[in-house]
């Protein structure tokens, strides 16, 4: 079994094969963002569990949700449809990679 300190976070790809947001209907886009928020919340809960167990070798970005659009925002802020960081403001679905 690999020690937590030897584990690596999954590799993130900025240009994965995702649907072009411009080709989605407003209903599809809304559903995609709602589903993305479910993923983001689950990651937050997982990070809280790991932090609470005081496991070593895991940083806060291990379960992170970095923005695929701007690549400067390391974590989705807020509970709404868009990231609350003023430097980002991209949709939840852009963060749920």
Gaussian input, Z-matrix of N, CA and C with variables (Angstrom, degrees):
# hf/3-21g

backbone

0 1
 N
 C     1     B1
 C     2     B2     1     A1
 N     3     B3     2     A2     1     D1
 C     4     B4     3     A3     2     D2
 C     5     B5     4     A4     3     D3
 N     6     B6     5     A5     4     D4
 C     7     B7     6     A6     5     D5
 C     8     B8     7     A7     6     D6
 N     9     B9     8     A8     7     D7
 C    10    B10     9     A9     8     D8
 C    11    B11    10    A10     9     D9
 N    12    B12    11    A11    10    D10
 C    13    B13    12    A12    11    D11
 C    14    B14    13    A13    12    D12
 N    15    B15    14    A14    13    D13
 C    16    B16    15    A15    14    D14
 C    17    B17    16    A16    15    D15
 N    18    B18    17    A17    16    D16
 C    19    B19    18    A18    17    D17
 C    20    B20    19    A19    18    D18
 N    21    B21    20    A20    19    D19
 C    22    B22    21    A21    20    D20
 C    23    B23    22    A22    21    D21
 N    24    B24    23    A23    22    D22
 C    25    B25    24    A24    23    D23
 C    26    B26    25    A25    24    D24
 N    27    B27    26    A26    25    D25
 C    28    B28    27    A27    26    D26
 C    29    B29    28    A28    27    D27
 N    30    B30    29    A29    28    D28
 C    31    B31    30    A30    29    D29
 C    32    B32    31    A31    30    D30
 N    33    B33    32    A32    31    D31
 C    34    B34    33    A33    32    D32
 C    35    B35    34    A34    33    D33
 N    36    B36    35    A35    34    D34
 C    37    B37    36    A36    35    D35
 C    38    B38    37    A37    36    D36
 N    39    B39    38    A38    37    D37
 C    40    B40    39    A39    38    D38
 C    41    B41    40    A40    39    D39
 N    42    B42    41    A41    40    D40
 C    43    B43    42    A42    41    D41
 C    44    B44    43    A43    42    D42
 N    45    B45    44    A44    43    D43
 C    46    B46    45    A45    44    D44
 C    47    B47    46    A46    45    D45
 N    48    B48    47    A47    46    D46
 C    49    B49    48    A48    47    D47
 C    50    B50    49    A49    48    D48
 N    51    B51    50    A50    49    D49
 C    52    B52    51    A51    50    D50
 C    53    B53    52    A52    51    D51
 N    54    B54    53    A53    52    D52
 C    55    B55    54    A54    53    D53
 C    56    B56    55    A55    54    D54
 N    57    B57    56    A56    55    D55
 C    58    B58    57    A57    56    D56
 C    59    B59    58    A58    57    D57
 N    60    B60    59    A59    58    D58
 C    61    B61    60    A60    59    D59
 C    62    B62    61    A61    60    D60
 N    63    B63    62    A62    61    D61
 C    64    B64    63    A63    62    D62
 C    65    B65    64    A64    63    D63
 N    66    B66    65    A65    64    D64
 C    67    B67    66    A66    65    D65
 C    68    B68    67    A67    66    D66
 N    69    B69    68    A68    67    D67
 C    70    B70    69    A69    68    D68
 C    71    B71    70    A70    69    D69
 N    72    B72    71    A71    70    D70
 C    73    B73    72    A72    71    D71
 C    74    B74    73    A73    72    D72
 N    75    B75    74    A74    73    D73
 C    76    B76    75    A75    74    D74
 C    77    B77    76    A76    75    D75
 N    78    B78    77    A77    76    D76
 C    79    B79    78    A78    77    D77
 C    80    B80    79    A79    78    D78
 N    81    B81    80    A80    79    D79
 C    82    B82    81    A81    80    D80
 C    83    B83    82    A82    81    D81
 N    84    B84    83    A83    82    D82
 C    85    B85    84    A84    83    D83
 C    86    B86    85    A85    84    D84
 N    87    B87    86    A86    85    D85
 C    88    B88    87    A87    86    D86
 C    89    B89    88    A88    87    D87
 N    90    B90    89    A89    88    D88
 C    91    B91    90    A90    89    D89
 C    92    B92    91    A91    90    D90
 N    93    B93    92    A92    91    D91
 C    94    B94    93    A93    92    D92
 C    95    B95    94    A94    93    D93
 N    96    B96    95    A95    94    D94
 C    97    B97    96    A96    95    D95
 C    98    B98    97    A97    96    D96
 N    99    B99    98    A98    97    D97
 C   100   B100    99    A99    98    D98
 C   101   B101   100   A100    99    D99
 N   102   B102   101   A101   100   D100
 C   103   B103   102   A102   101   D101
 C   104   B104   103   A103   102   D102
 N   105   B105   104   A104   103   D103
 C   106   B106   105   A105   104   D104
 C   107   B107   106   A106   105   D105
 N   108   B108   107   A107   106   D106
 C   109   B109   108   A108   107   D107
 C   110   B110   109   A109   108   D108
 N   111   B111   110   A110   109   D109
 C   112   B112   111   A111   110   D110
 C   113   B113   112   A112   111   D111
 N   114   B114   113   A113   112   D112
 C   115   B115   114   A114   113   D113
 C   116   B116   115   A115   114   D114
 N   117   B117   116   A116   115   D115
 C   118   B118   117   A117   116   D116
 C   119   B119   118   A118   117   D117
 N   120   B120   119   A119   118   D118
 C   121   B121   120   A120   119   D119
 C   122   B122   121   A121   120   D120
 N   123   B123   122   A122   121   D121
 C   124   B124   123   A123   122   D122
 C   125   B125   124   A124   123   D123
 N   126   B126   125   A125   124   D124
 C   127   B127   126   A126   125   D125
 C   128   B128   127   A127   126   D126
 N   129   B129   128   A128   127   D127
 C   130   B130   129   A129   128   D128
 C   131   B131   130   A130   129   D129
 N   132   B132   131   A131   130   D130
 C   133   B133   132   A132   131   D131
 C   134   B134   133   A133   132   D132
 N   135   B135   134   A134   133   D133
 C   136   B136   135   A135   134   D134
 C   137   B137   136   A136   135   D135
 N   138   B138   137   A137   136   D136
 C   139   B139   138   A138   137   D137
 C   140   B140   139   A139   138   D138
 N   141   B141   140   A140   139   D139
 C   142   B142   141   A141   140   D140
 C   143   B143   142   A142   141   D141
 N   144   B144   143   A143   142   D142
 C   145   B145   144   A144   143   D143
 C   146   B146   145   A145   144   D144
 N   147   B147   146   A146   145   D145
 C   148   B148   147   A147   146   D146
 C   149   B149   148   A148   147   D147
 N   150   B150   149   A149   148   D148
 C   151   B151   150   A150   149   D149
 C   152   B152   151   A151   150   D150
 N   153   B153   152   A152   151   D151
 C   154   B154   153   A153   152   D152
 C   155   B155   154   A154   153   D153
 N   156   B156   155   A155   154   D154
 C   157   B157   156   A156   155   D155
 C   158   B158   157   A157   156   D156
 N   159   B159   158   A158   157   D157
 C   160   B160   159   A159   158   D158
 C   161   B161   160   A160   159   D159
 N   162   B162   161   A161   160   D160
 C   163   B163   162   A162   161   D161
 C   164   B164   163   A163   162   D162
 N   165   B165   164   A164   163   D163
 C   166   B166   165   A165   164   D164
 C   167   B167   166   A166   165   D165
 N   168   B168   167   A167   166   D166
 C   169   B169   168   A168   167   D167
 C   170   B170   169   A169   168   D168
 N   171   B171   170   A170   169   D169
 C   172   B172   171   A171   170   D170
 C   173   B173   172   A172   171   D171
 N   174   B174   173   A173   172   D172
 C   175   B175   174   A174   173   D173
 C   176   B176   175   A175   174   D174
 N   177   B177   176   A176   175   D175
 C   178   B178   177   A177   176   D176
 C   179   B179   178   A178   177   D177
 N   180   B180   179   A179   178   D178
 C   181   B181   180   A180   179   D179
 C   182   B182   181   A181   180   D180
 N   183   B183   182   A182   181   D181
 C   184   B184   183   A183   182   D182
 C   185   B185   184   A184   183   D183
 N   186   B186   185   A185   184   D184
 C   187   B187   186   A186   185   D185
 C   188   B188   187   A187   186   D186
 N   189   B189   188   A188   187   D187
 C   190   B190   189   A189   188   D188
 C   191   B191   190   A190   189   D189
 N   192   B192   191   A191   190   D190
 C   193   B193   192   A192   191   D191
 C   194   B194   193   A193   192   D192
 N   195   B195   194   A194   193   D193
 C   196   B196   195   A195   194   D194
 C   197   B197   196   A196   195   D195
 N   198   B198   197   A197   196   D196
 C   199   B199   198   A198   197   D197
 C   200   B200   199   A199   198   D198
 N   201   B201   200   A200   199   D199
 C   202   B202   201   A201   200   D200
 C   203   B203   202   A202   201   D201
 N   204   B204   203   A203   202   D202
 C   205   B205   204   A204   203   D203
 C   206   B206   205   A205   204   D204
 N   207   B207   206   A206   205   D205
 C   208   B208   207   A207   206   D206
 C   209   B209   208   A208   207   D207
 N   210   B210   209   A209   208   D208
 C   211   B211   210   A210   209   D209
 C   212   B212   211   A211   210   D210
 N   213   B213   212   A212   211   D211
 C   214   B214   213   A213   212   D212
 C   215   B215   214   A214   213   D213
 N   216   B216   215   A215   214   D214
 C   217   B217   216   A216   215   D215
 C   218   B218   217   A217   216   D216
 N   219   B219   218   A218   217   D217
 C   220   B220   219   A219   218   D218
 C   221   B221   220   A220   219   D219
 N   222   B222   221   A221   220   D220
 C   223   B223   222   A222   221   D221
 C   224   B224   223   A223   222   D222
 N   225   B225   224   A224   223   D223
 C   226   B226   225   A225   224   D224
 C   227   B227   226   A226   225   D225
 N   228   B228   227   A227   226   D226
 C   229   B229   228   A228   227   D227
 C   230   B230   229   A229   228   D228
 N   231   B231   230   A230   229   D229
 C   232   B232   231   A231   230   D230
 C   233   B233   232   A232   231   D231
 N   234   B234   233   A233   232   D232
 C   235   B235   234   A234   233   D233
 C   236   B236   235   A235   234   D234
 N   237   B237   236   A236   235   D235
 C   238   B238   237   A237   236   D236
 C   239   B239   238   A238   237   D237
 N   240   B240   239   A239   238   D238
 C   241   B241   240   A240   239   D239
 C   242   B242   241   A241   240   D240
 N   243   B243   242   A242   241   D241
 C   244   B244   243   A243   242   D242
 C   245   B245   244   A244   243   D243
 N   246   B246   245   A245   244   D244
 C   247   B247   246   A246   245   D245
 C   248   B248   247   A247   246   D246
 N   249   B249   248   A248   247   D247
 C   250   B250   249   A249   248   D248
 C   251   B251   250   A250   249   D249
 N   252   B252   251   A251   250   D250
 C   253   B253   252   A252   251   D251
 C   254   B254   253   A253   252   D252
 N   255   B255   254   A254   253   D253
 C   256   B256   255   A255   254   D254
 C   257   B257   256   A256   255   D255
 N   258   B258   257   A257   256   D256
 C   259   B259   258   A258   257   D257
 C   260   B260   259   A259   258   D258
 N   261   B261   260   A260   259   D259
 C   262   B262   261   A261   260   D260
 C   263   B263   262   A262   261   D261
 N   264   B264   263   A263   262   D262
 C   265   B265   264   A264   263   D263
 C   266   B266   265   A265   264   D264
 N   267   B267   266   A266   265   D265
 C   268   B268   267   A267   266   D266
 C   269   B269   268   A268   267   D267
 N   270   B270   269   A269   268   D268
 C   271   B271   270   A270   269   D269
 C   272   B272   271   A271   270   D270
 N   273   B273   272   A272   271   D271
 C   274   B274   273   A273   272   D272
 C   275   B275   274   A274   273   D273
 N   276   B276   275   A275   274   D274
 C   277   B277   276   A276   275   D275
 C   278   B278   277   A277   276   D276
 N   279   B279   278   A278   277   D277
 C   280   B280   279   A279   278   D278
 C   281   B281   280   A280   279   D279
 N   282   B282   281   A281   280   D280
 C   283   B283   282   A282   281   D281
 C   284   B284   283   A283   282   D282
 N   285   B285   284   A284   283   D283
 C   286   B286   285   A285   284   D284
 C   287   B287   286   A286   285   D285
 N   288   B288   287   A287   286   D286
 C   289   B289   288   A288   287   D287
 C   290   B290   289   A289   288   D288

   B1=1.4490
   B2=1.5268
   B3=1.3087
   B4=1.4639
   B5=1.5161
   B6=1.3251
   B7=1.4559
   B8=1.5240
   B9=1.3471
   B10=1.4576
   B11=1.5187
   B12=1.3281
   B13=1.4560
   B14=1.5302
   B15=1.3318
   B16=1.4569
   B17=1.5171
   B18=1.3195
   B19=1.4592
   B20=1.5167
   B21=1.3001
   B22=1.4505
   B23=1.5152
   B24=1.3178
   B25=1.4585
   B26=1.5240
   B27=1.3263
   B28=1.4611
   B29=1.5283
   B30=1.3161
   B31=1.4649
   B32=1.5150
   B33=1.3097
   B34=1.4652
   B35=1.5188
   B36=1.2897
   B37=1.4529
   B38=1.5206
   B39=1.3153
   B40=1.4596
   B41=1.5236
   B42=1.3157
   B43=1.4593
   B44=1.5228
   B45=1.3223
   B46=1.4551
   B47=1.5215
   B48=1.2776
   B49=1.4589
   B50=1.5221
   B51=1.3090
   B52=1.4504
   B53=1.5126
   B54=1.3046
   B55=1.4627
   B56=1.5248
   B57=1.3100
   B58=1.4601
   B59=1.5262
   B60=1.3548
   B61=1.4637
   B62=1.5233
   B63=1.3228
   B64=1.4632
   B65=1.5209
   B66=1.3404
   B67=1.4638
   B68=1.5333
   B69=1.3262
   B70=1.4633
   B71=1.5182
   B72=1.3165
   B73=1.4628
   B74=1.5253
   B75=1.3067
   B76=1.4648
   B77=1.5240
   B78=1.3368
   B79=1.4646
   B80=1.5321
   B81=1.3242
   B82=1.4613
   B83=1.5268
   B84=1.3201
   B85=1.4567
   B86=1.5245
   B87=1.3286
   B88=1.4681
   B89=1.5255
   B90=1.3213
   B91=1.4628
   B92=1.5257
   B93=1.3306
   B94=1.4609
   B95=1.5224
   B96=1.3370
   B97=1.4643
   B98=1.5263
   B99=1.3284
   B100=1.4717
   B101=1.5251
   B102=1.3163
   B103=1.4673
   B104=1.5303
   B105=1.3150
   B106=1.4681
   B107=1.5229
   B108=1.3231
   B109=1.4638
   B110=1.5225
   B111=1.3294
   B112=1.4676
   B113=1.5271
   B114=1.3306
   B115=1.4708
   B116=1.5240
   B117=1.3241
   B118=1.4640
   B119=1.5226
   B120=1.3310
   B121=1.4656
   B122=1.5283
   B123=1.3404
   B124=1.4663
   B125=1.5264
   B126=1.3246
   B127=1.4665
   B128=1.5207
   B129=1.3272
   B130=1.4681
   B131=1.5223
   B132=1.3280
   B133=1.4642
   B134=1.5283
   B135=1.3337
   B136=1.4629
   B137=1.5288
   B138=1.3228
   B139=1.4709
   B140=1.5232
   B141=1.3381
   B142=1.4635
   B143=1.5262
   B144=1.3356
   B145=1.4635
   B146=1.5248
   B147=1.3187
   B148=1.4591
   B149=1.5244
   B150=1.3318
   B151=1.4651
   B152=1.5229
   B153=1.3346
   B154=1.4611
   B155=1.5180
   B156=1.3255
   B157=1.4675
   B158=1.5250
   B159=1.3305
   B160=1.4701
   B161=1.5279
   B162=1.3323
   B163=1.4636
   B164=1.5222
   B165=1.2978
   B166=1.4590
   B167=1.5239
   B168=1.3129
   B169=1.4541
   B170=1.5071
   B171=1.3042
   B172=1.4518
   B173=1.5198
   B174=1.3209
   B175=1.4498
   B176=1.5266
   B177=1.3283
   B178=1.4606
   B179=1.5234
   B180=1.3278
   B181=1.4564
   B182=1.5303
   B183=1.3295
   B184=1.4651
   B185=1.5234
   B186=1.3157
   B187=1.4561
   B188=1.5264
   B189=1.2990
   B190=1.4619
   B191=1.5148
   B192=1.3108
   B193=1.4610
   B194=1.5301
   B195=1.3220
   B196=1.4557
   B197=1.5301
   B198=1.3171
   B199=1.4603
   B200=1.5277
   B201=1.3260
   B202=1.4641
   B203=1.5223
   B204=1.3236
   B205=1.4621
   B206=1.5276
   B207=1.3345
   B208=1.4673
   B209=1.5261
   B210=1.3203
   B211=1.4727
   B212=1.5220
   B213=1.3191
   B214=1.4638
   B215=1.5193
   B216=1.3128
   B217=1.4591
   B218=1.5279
   B219=1.3283
   B220=1.4653
   B221=1.5192
   B222=1.3197
   B223=1.4625
   B224=1.5251
   B225=1.3198
   B226=1.4613
   B227=1.5172
   B228=1.3261
   B229=1.4691
   B230=1.5098
   B231=1.3210
   B232=1.4584
   B233=1.5112
   B234=1.3075
   B235=1.4646
   B236=1.5279
   B237=1.3145
   B238=1.4560
   B239=1.5132
   B240=1.3246
   B241=1.4632
   B242=1.5207
   B243=1.3447
   B244=1.4615
   B245=1.5254
   B246=1.3193
   B247=1.4538
   B248=1.5262
   B249=1.3041
   B250=1.4586
   B251=1.5255
   B252=1.3283
   B253=1.4690
   B254=1.5205
   B255=1.3142
   B256=1.4667
   B257=1.5261
   B258=1.3182
   B259=1.4617
   B260=1.5305
   B261=1.3245
   B262=1.4707
   B263=1.5291
   B264=1.3316
   B265=1.4656
   B266=1.5303
   B267=1.3361
   B268=1.4510
   B269=1.5240
   B270=1.3003
   B271=1.4643
   B272=1.5293
   B273=1.3228
   B274=1.4638
   B275=1.5283
   B276=1.3221
   B277=1.4733
   B278=1.5244
   B279=1.3126
   B280=1.4600
   B281=1.5313
   B282=1.3460
   B283=1.4612
   B284=1.5259
   B285=1.2844
   B286=1.4680
   B287=1.5185
   B288=1.3199
   B289=1.4612
   B290=1.5084
   A1=108.42
   A2=116.38
   A3=122.07
   A4=110.38
   A5=116.32
   A6=120.73
   A7=108.86
   A8=117.49
   A9=119.23
   A10=112.83
   A11=117.21
   A12=120.08
   A13=112.46
   A14=116.73
   A15=120.72
   A16=112.52
   A17=117.09
   A18=121.08
   A19=109.93
   A20=115.24
   A21=120.28
   A22=109.15
   A23=114.33
   A24=120.03
   A25=108.72
   A26=116.28
   A27=118.87
   A28=110.35
   A29=115.41
   A30=119.97
   A31=109.01
   A32=115.15
   A33=120.03
   A34=109.59
   A35=116.25
   A36=121.57
   A37=109.12
   A38=116.38
   A39=121.21
   A40=111.23
   A41=118.49
   A42=120.95
   A43=111.37
   A44=116.26
   A45=121.47
   A46=108.54
   A47=118.21
   A48=121.01
   A49=109.55
   A50=116.55
   A51=123.08
   A52=108.26
   A53=115.00
   A54=119.50
   A55=109.80
   A56=115.79
   A57=120.79
   A58=107.55
   A59=117.55
   A60=120.09
   A61=112.70
   A62=117.02
   A63=120.34
   A64=112.81
   A65=117.63
   A66=120.51
   A67=112.61
   A68=117.08
   A69=120.77
   A70=110.64
   A71=115.53
   A72=119.18
   A73=107.82
   A74=117.55
   A75=119.80
   A76=110.52
   A77=117.53
   A78=120.87
   A79=110.76
   A80=117.32
   A81=121.03
   A82=110.70
   A83=116.27
   A84=121.05
   A85=111.28
   A86=116.66
   A87=121.30
   A88=110.97
   A89=117.31
   A90=121.63
   A91=110.63
   A92=116.98
   A93=120.61
   A94=110.63
   A95=117.90
   A96=120.94
   A97=112.04
   A98=117.83
   A99=120.28
   A100=110.42
   A101=117.02
   A102=120.95
   A103=110.26
   A104=116.89
   A105=121.10
   A106=110.93
   A107=117.83
   A108=120.64
   A109=111.36
   A110=118.02
   A111=121.42
   A112=109.32
   A113=116.68
   A114=121.58
   A115=110.27
   A116=117.21
   A117=121.88
   A118=110.63
   A119=117.41
   A120=120.50
   A121=111.40
   A122=117.08
   A123=120.39
   A124=110.20
   A125=117.53
   A126=120.76
   A127=110.94
   A128=116.20
   A129=119.96
   A130=110.73
   A131=115.91
   A132=120.36
   A133=110.44
   A134=116.73
   A135=120.43
   A136=110.80
   A137=117.18
   A138=120.83
   A139=110.47
   A140=117.37
   A141=121.06
   A142=111.43
   A143=116.72
   A144=120.74
   A145=110.72
   A146=116.63
   A147=121.28
   A148=110.13
   A149=116.08
   A150=120.15
   A151=110.74
   A152=116.47
   A153=121.62
   A154=113.20
   A155=116.83
   A156=121.41
   A157=111.51
   A158=115.79
   A159=122.19
   A160=111.89
   A161=115.60
   A162=119.97
   A163=109.30
   A164=115.98
   A165=120.52
   A166=110.04
   A167=115.32
   A168=120.14
   A169=115.13
   A170=118.27
   A171=121.64
   A172=108.46
   A173=117.27
   A174=118.37
   A175=108.73
   A176=116.60
   A177=120.65
   A178=113.05
   A179=117.61
   A180=120.57
   A181=112.73
   A182=118.05
   A183=120.20
   A184=111.50
   A185=117.06
   A186=121.87
   A187=110.67
   A188=117.68
   A189=122.80
   A190=115.14
   A191=114.62
   A192=121.43
   A193=108.96
   A194=114.98
   A195=121.82
   A196=110.63
   A197=115.87
   A198=121.02
   A199=110.67
   A200=116.18
   A201=121.19
   A202=111.48
   A203=116.72
   A204=120.42
   A205=111.47
   A206=117.27
   A207=119.47
   A208=112.63
   A209=117.96
   A210=123.18
   A211=114.56
   A212=118.14
   A213=120.55
   A214=111.06
   A215=116.83
   A216=122.16
   A217=108.22
   A218=116.64
   A219=120.80
   A220=114.59
   A221=117.69
   A222=120.07
   A223=109.83
   A224=115.84
   A225=121.15
   A226=109.44
   A227=117.07
   A228=122.40
   A229=109.24
   A230=115.92
   A231=120.90
   A232=113.04
   A233=114.03
   A234=121.52
   A235=111.26
   A236=117.17
   A237=120.98
   A238=112.72
   A239=114.71
   A240=120.95
   A241=113.61
   A242=117.29
   A243=119.81
   A244=110.65
   A245=115.37
   A246=122.01
   A247=109.31
   A248=117.09
   A249=122.03
   A250=113.62
   A251=118.83
   A252=120.22
   A253=108.76
   A254=116.30
   A255=120.06
   A256=111.85
   A257=117.23
   A258=120.28
   A259=112.39
   A260=117.37
   A261=120.33
   A262=111.28
   A263=116.49
   A264=123.50
   A265=113.92
   A266=117.62
   A267=120.68
   A268=110.02
   A269=116.33
   A270=121.68
   A271=112.20
   A272=114.75
   A273=120.54
   A274=110.74
   A275=116.60
   A276=119.07
   A277=111.77
   A278=119.07
   A279=121.21
   A280=111.17
   A281=116.68
   A282=121.44
   A283=113.36
   A284=118.59
   A285=121.63
   A286=110.21
   A287=115.90
   A288=120.07
   A289=110.64
   D1=137.31
   D2=-178.89
   D3=-81.10
   D4=134.33
   D5=176.42
   D6=-67.34
   D7=148.44
   D8=178.00
   D9=-54.54
   D10=-35.98
   D11=-178.43
   D12=-68.30
   D13=-17.55
   D14=179.34
   D15=-97.87
   D16=-7.00
   D17=179.55
   D18=-79.50
   D19=152.88
   D20=177.85
   D21=-122.45
   D22=146.92
   D23=177.19
   D24=-67.54
   D25=152.73
   D26=177.54
   D27=-59.38
   D28=146.32
   D29=177.91
   D30=-72.12
   D31=135.82
   D32=178.79
   D33=-102.95
   D34=138.41
   D35=179.07
   D36=-116.33
   D37=125.40
   D38=-178.26
   D39=-69.22
   D40=-32.52
   D41=-176.29
   D42=-119.14
   D43=64.07
   D44=176.28
   D45=-74.99
   D46=178.20
   D47=179.38
   D48=-89.99
   D49=82.49
   D50=177.68
   D51=-110.64
   D52=154.52
   D53=177.61
   D54=-62.34
   D55=142.51
   D56=175.95
   D57=-67.25
   D58=118.35
   D59=-178.23
   D60=-55.17
   D61=-27.26
   D62=179.14
   D63=-69.65
   D64=-20.15
   D65=-178.60
   D66=-93.10
   D67=-0.95
   D68=-179.91
   D69=-89.70
   D70=148.89
   D71=172.60
   D72=-73.33
   D73=165.32
   D74=179.34
   D75=-62.68
   D76=-35.92
   D77=177.78
   D78=-65.90
   D79=-43.41
   D80=178.59
   D81=-63.56
   D82=-42.39
   D83=179.28
   D84=-63.06
   D85=-41.55
   D86=178.55
   D87=-63.52
   D88=-43.73
   D89=179.45
   D90=-65.78
   D91=-40.41
   D92=178.00
   D93=-60.91
   D94=-43.21
   D95=178.61
   D96=-66.99
   D97=-38.42
   D98=177.39
   D99=-64.31
   D100=-42.32
   D101=178.21
   D102=-64.69
   D103=-39.06
   D104=178.53
   D105=-62.61
   D106=-38.73
   D107=178.07
   D108=-63.98
   D109=-34.46
   D110=175.94
   D111=-61.49
   D112=-44.21
   D113=179.26
   D114=-64.14
   D115=-45.57
   D116=-178.97
   D117=-61.79
   D118=-44.26
   D119=178.79
   D120=-63.44
   D121=-39.64
   D122=178.80
   D123=-63.99
   D124=-39.22
   D125=177.49
   D126=-63.81
   D127=-41.58
   D128=178.47
   D129=-61.87
   D130=-43.81
   D131=179.54
   D132=-63.13
   D133=-42.46
   D134=179.07
   D135=-63.09
   D136=-42.70
   D137=179.09
   D138=-63.94
   D139=-39.47
   D140=177.58
   D141=-63.39
   D142=-39.46
   D143=178.84
   D144=-63.52
   D145=-44.77
   D146=-179.46
   D147=-65.38
   D148=-43.97
   D149=178.23
   D150=-61.62
   D151=-42.81
   D152=-179.65
   D153=-64.11
   D154=-30.27
   D155=178.95
   D156=-83.36
   D157=-3.35
   D158=179.18
   D159=55.65
   D160=38.30
   D161=176.90
   D162=-71.66
   D163=140.04
   D164=-179.98
   D165=-91.99
   D166=150.45
   D167=174.51
   D168=94.39
   D169=-1.83
   D170=178.14
   D171=-108.68
   D172=125.12
   D173=174.12
   D174=-97.83
   D175=171.42
   D176=-176.53
   D177=-64.35
   D178=-18.60
   D179=-178.13
   D180=-88.84
   D181=-3.79
   D182=-177.39
   D183=-56.95
   D184=-41.87
   D185=177.54
   D186=-106.35
   D187=24.09
   D188=-172.78
   D189=-64.56
   D190=173.07
   D191=179.97
   D192=-135.77
   D193=66.64
   D194=-179.06
   D195=-63.09
   D196=143.47
   D197=-179.82
   D198=-72.21
   D199=127.62
   D200=177.85
   D201=-78.32
   D202=-19.10
   D203=-175.10
   D204=-82.31
   D205=-51.75
   D206=-176.26
   D207=-100.73
   D208=-19.39
   D209=179.92
   D210=56.43
   D211=14.90
   D212=176.18
   D213=-111.88
   D214=-20.63
   D215=-179.56
   D216=-90.80
   D217=116.03
   D218=-175.75
   D219=-84.39
   D220=-15.02
   D221=-176.07
   D222=-153.18
   D223=136.98
   D224=176.84
   D225=-69.08
   D226=128.84
   D227=177.01
   D228=-106.97
   D229=133.65
   D230=174.07
   D231=106.68
   D232=-177.54
   D233=-179.24
   D234=-125.98
   D235=4.45
   D236=-177.51
   D237=-97.21
   D238=-164.30
   D239=-174.86
   D240=-73.53
   D241=-23.93
   D242=-179.50
   D243=-126.78
   D244=154.26
   D245=177.97
   D246=-64.86
   D247=136.04
   D248=-177.68
   D249=-80.61
   D250=-8.65
   D251=177.90
   D252=-65.49
   D253=129.84
   D254=-178.20
   D255=-64.89
   D256=-26.14
   D257=179.59
   D258=-83.10
   D259=-4.97
   D260=-176.54
   D261=-118.01
   D262=-78.72
   D263=-178.57
   D264=59.39
   D265=26.91
   D266=176.94
   D267=-91.79
   D268=163.63
   D269=-175.07
   D270=-68.98
   D271=160.03
   D272=177.30
   D273=-58.96
   D274=-36.27
   D275=-178.43
   D276=-67.85
   D277=-21.19
   D278=174.98
   D279=-75.83
   D280=-15.66
   D281=-178.64
   D282=-99.79
   D283=-22.94
   D284=-173.61
   D285=-85.15
   D286=69.75
   D287=-178.01
   D288=-94.55

